[in-house]
Amino acid sequence: MEHIAADADIAPVAALIAEPARAAILTALLGGRALAAGELARMAGVSAATASAHLARLLDGGLVAVVRQGRHRYYRLAGHEIAEVLEVLARISARPPVRSLRQSRQARQLEEARTCYDHLAGRAGVSLLDRLKDGGHYDGHDLTGQGERLLSRLGVDVAGTRRSRRRFAPECLDWTERRAHLGGALGAAITEVLFERDWLRRGAVPRAVTLTDAGRQGLAELFGSKELTSGTPVT
């Protein structure tokens, strides 16, 4: 039997992701925050012992990393590359059926605005990229000079972000909107500034975020156009 040479052995990684509880743990970590094993167990619907066993396998496989804070251990994705793989898998996967009003509300919040690991996604993320394109700030591959000046006014260290080893400003196909939002180092840098300004705020639903009233006003003034789509405003 003829064997095909492969550049990488993807089967072990695929097997780690394929187990439902581990997939649920990885999806929970897509919000970019480090979470305790107990919280991940609850979100994955498994016992603490089962979650610990899965986390040990994910650690050995290099998909998650552990953050120690005193006697406590918290887990996060090992890097943005893992998040990108999960996001691509989400785009080609069927969406789970919604079986309750609570699930419907949570799904709607994630569609409106969420973090895709460390950058803004959902309708708000797509809207942000549209504003950058429509204003002549982004040409589909890179910032224009006008865009660099705009984001510098926002507080983004554009030059420092360019020095990142990560791709600078790729478009990332949004798995709920099926249109692009801004990913890469620039998408992460913009999102970080929005949180620092309290223009974005995390919600009760993991990964879901909301634009504050200050964020709506600030972004409208920055772009000189209508506000971003982002769901229910908060104050």
N, C-alpha and C positions, 0 to 999 in steps of 0.2 A: 504493500500500500504506500502510495506517495504521500509524503508529508510536506506541508507548505511552511516555509521559513517565516517566522514572525519577528517583527522589530521589538515587540514587548509582550510579556506574558500577562494578558489582561484577565485571564480566567480567575485567579485567586481574588483579585479586587472585585470582579463582578460577583463572585460568590459571596463575598462579605456584604456587599450592598443588597444582594437579592433576598436575604432573610428578612421577613416582614418587620420583626421587632427592631432589627438593626437599621433598616430603612427608615422606620419611624424616628429612631434616635437621631440619625443623620439629618433628617428633614427638620427636626426640632432645632438642631444646631445651625440651620441655614440662616437664622436671624442674626448670626454673628456674635451672640453673647455666650459666655461660658456658663454652663449650667451644672448643678450638682447631680450626682447619680440618682438620688431619690426623686428629683423633679423629672429627670429623663425617664425613670421607670414609670412614673405616673402618666406622662405624656404618651409613652409607648404602650401603656396598658399591660405591663408585666410586673412581676414581683421585683423587689430590690435585688435579690440574689441573681435572678435571671438577667436583669439590666447590668449588674456588675460583670457577669460572665461575658455578655455581649460587648461591653466597653473594653474589657481586656483584649478581646479578639480585634476590635477596631483599633486599639492602641498598637498591638503587634503588627497590624496591617498598615500602619501609618496613615490611617484616615482621620483619626482624632488625636488631639494632644491634651495633656493634663496641665492644669494650672493649680498650684498649691498656694493656699492662703491660710497661714497658721496650720491648724490641724485639719482643715477642710481641703477637699479636692474638687475641682471643677473641670468640666470637659468642654472642649471647643473643637471645631473642625481644624484639621492640621494646616489648612491654608486655603487661599482663594481658588487654587486649582481644583480642590475637592468640591467646593461650592459650584464651580462651573460645570463639573461632570454631573452633579445632582440636578442642576438646572436644565441641562440638556436632556437628561432622562425624563424630567417632569414634562418637557415639551412633547415627547413622543409617547407618553403614557396616558392611559385613560384616567379620567378624573373620578374619584370615588363618589358613590351615590350619596346625596344629602338626605338624611333620614330624620332630621329634626329641625325645628325652628332655630335652635341655637347653632347647629352646624351651618344653616343657611346664612345666619348673621355673620358668623366667623368667615365663611367663604367670601361674602360680600366685602368685608373689611380687608381681607387679603387682596382681593381684586382691586380695591380702590387705592391702597397704598401699603407697601410692605418693604422690608429690606431683603435684598437678594444678597445674603451674606453681609456685605459692607457697603452696598450702594442701593439707591432708591429704585424701586420697581413698582409694578402695577400701573394703574392709570396715571398716578402722579408722576412716576418715573418716565412713562411714555410722553406725558405732557411736557415735562421739563426738557426732554430732548427735542420735542417739536418747537418749543420756544427758542432753544439755542439755534436750531436750523433756520427757523423763520426769520430770526433777527440777524442772520448772517454771521453768527458767532461760531458755528461749527459746520464744516463742509462735508460731513459724512465719514471723515477719517481723522481729522485733526481740528484743533481750535484755529480760528483766524486770529489776526492781530487784534481785531475788535473784540473777539471772544476772550482773549487773554486779559485785556483791560477790564472787561466786564467782571470776570471771575476774580480778578485781583481786588476789585472794589468790594466784592462779596467777602473777601478774606481768604480765598484759596491761594495757597503757595504754588502757583503754576510751575515755576522753574524747578522747585524742589520736587514736585510731583513728576515732572519729566525725567528726573534722575532715578526714579524707581526702576527696579529690574522688571517690574510688571508691565504689561502692555499699557500704553498711555491712555487712549480714549477709544476703545472698540465699541461698536454697537453690539448690544446683547438682546437677542430676540426674547421678548417677554412671554412667559409660558401661559399667562392668562389672557393677555391682550393680543398676542400673535403679531405684535409690532415691536419695534426696537425701543429699548431704553439705553441709557449710557452706562457702560460698565468700566472695567479696568481701574487703573490708578486714579484717573480723573473723576470717574463716577464715585469712587470711595472718598476722595478728598472733598468733593462738593457735599456729599451726604454728611460727612463728619462736621463740616462747618454749619450745616443746617441744624444739626443736633446741638452744637455748641451755642448757637444763637437762640436756642429754644424755638426755632421755626418749625422743627419737627419734634414730635414727642412720641415715645413708645406707648402702645396701648396695652390693654389687658390680654388681648389675644397674641400669642407668640408670633413674632415677625411683623405683626400689623403696626403701622405708624399712622399718625395724623398730623396734618399741617395745623399749627396753631393760628389764631387770628393774626398775630404778629407776623407769622410766616407768610400768610396769604397777602397781607399788605406789603411786606418787604419784597417779596418776589414780584408782585404786580408792579411795584415802583422800579425794581431793578430792570425788568424787561419792558416796562412801559406798555404793558398789554394786560389782557384779562388774566385773572389768577389761574393757578394750576388746579386741575381736577384732583381732589384728594379725599372726598368723603366729608363726614360731619366735622365742622370746625371745633376746636377746643380752645379754652382760654386759660 
